[in-house]
Amino acid sequence: MSDLPDFLQNVMPPKSLPSEHSYGSELHAGDQTLDDVDRKVILEAMERFDWNQTHAARHLGVTRKILRRRLERYGIRKPELDDRPPK
């Protein structure tokens, strides 16, 4: 430890580090994959902004181009008037 800079020599390590298993349980949302969560968030933003891609992309913090690619990847399309649930 004498080879460490002075400001690091007296730093105490954490009492215990979380195990690999506990990281997994914190990051695991049921049986959903990251793509499932991404798709859900995008769909919610599109519905919130009445399918306006510019506003939804701005809300999500991505470019419109990225949003359009993800919409295509996940097969998300604006529902026809007959398919929309009543508000």
N, C-alpha and C positions, 0 to 999 in steps of 0.2 A: 504494500500500500504506500510505501514511501516514494514510489515513482509517480504517484498521482499528484496533481496540483494541490496546493494547500487547501483551497476551498472545498475540495472533494474528500480530503483525508478524514474529516470528522463527520461525514454524512453517514447516517445509519441506514442500512438497507431496510425495506419493508419487512414487517414481522412474518408475513406469509404472502406468497403470490397465489393468485387464483389458479386452480388447476385447469388443464385444457378442457376438461368436461364442463366446468362452470362457464367458460367463455362460450362454449357451444350453446348452453341453455339460455344465456343472456341474448345471444344473437339469433337464436332459432325461434321463429314465430310460428309455432305449430308445425304443420307439414308444408308450409309455403316456401317456395324458392324465392330468390331475389327477383327473378323475372315475374313471378306471381305478384309480388308486392309492387314492383315497378308498374306493371300493367294496371293494377288497381288504382294506384295514385294518379296515373295518367288519365284513366277513365273518369275518376272523380273530378279532376281538374277540367277535363273537356266538358263534362256535364255542368260544372259550376259556372263556366264561362260560355255556356250555350254554344259549344263547339267552335268557338273562336280560337284558332290555333295560336295566333299572336299573343293573346292575353293569357292563354293557358301556359304557353312556353315561358312567358315572362314570370308568371306565378311559380312555375317549377324551377326557374333558374337555369334554363337551357335555351339554346337557340331554336328558332322555328324549324330549321333544317333538321336538327337532332330530334325534335318532337315528331316531325313528319316521318322520319326513319323508324322511330319506335312505334308509331301508330301502324305503320306498314308491317313491321316485324311481328307485332302482337295481333294483327288482324282487327284492329279497332276501327270501326267506321261509324259515322253518324247514323243513328237509327232512322228509318223511314217514319213519317208521321204516324202511321198505323201501329208501329212497333213500340213507340214511346209509352212509358207508364204515365198515368195521369198524375198531375202535380197536386 
